């Protein structure tokens, strides 16, 4: 019996069967739709892998830059307040022109109080390590305010009855203690701030400039 050949056209591909005398014998199977023998393609297409990149978006980076600029302005204001304090304390220690010196210490103390309020209200959420930056600056300015307030109590008495034996005054000593705490806190703050300042092309600072 001559071999029978059956060709079946299928919409998804072409299958061919060759039957010999034994109709149960299948010589070969090929499916064009799958491109593999005896397997069907899986429905749908695989989803693209999500981008693993964690880089900061331009919008976030721009917002962080603005927050850094606001913080930098506060530091500039702080440095300006501090600049007049040293000469005023010298005048009070030497009992020279104590009245204007007292006013300078009062002005610096008031300015520092306002700066503490301002730093607590700062938004540093998009800065790298922004929470720690804000916390350390708050500690530094609070210690500075406490020092100024203690010096003001001493300066008020110096203006009324100047005492050249000022070094043993309790308020003056409190001022020195808080001042040392402020210097340490400022250094801790600058460890975080100066790299950010460099990143956003803002001036790097020392503790004596805050």
Beta strands, then each sheet from edge to edge (+ up, - down):
strand 1: 4-10
strand 2: 13-19
sheet 1: 1+ 2-
end
